[in-house]
Amino acid sequence: MVDPRRNAPVRARRRSIARIALAMVAPASAQTGESAAPGAAVEANHARRADLERLPGIGVDLADAMLRERERRPFEDWADFIARVPGLGPRRAARLSRAGLRVQGLVYGSPAATTD
């Protein structure tokens, strides 16, 4: 008996293999579009734990601290965010902002983010 896969064009097999590999590697939430895309802005006042942890520089502990403070009340601006989240200072806030974190839709250091 002849294996039907053996007669399939090489490109079609490669595409099939690539789809299978992507399905195995990509998280289920990314496939369904539930989470933020890589490089997309993540709003600190609305993001889920998985979205926060996906940003470089945010691990389990920092995400926990952010969510705990956000439960008390939403962050008003970057100054409020830095003041309330332990272990977060201006340099780390700038790095997180460059990675895509936003507070009230603002980038850290923008004129609207620093005015009272």
Order of alpha helices (4+ residues) and beta strands (2+ residues): alpha-alpha-beta-alpha-alpha-alpha-alpha-beta-alpha
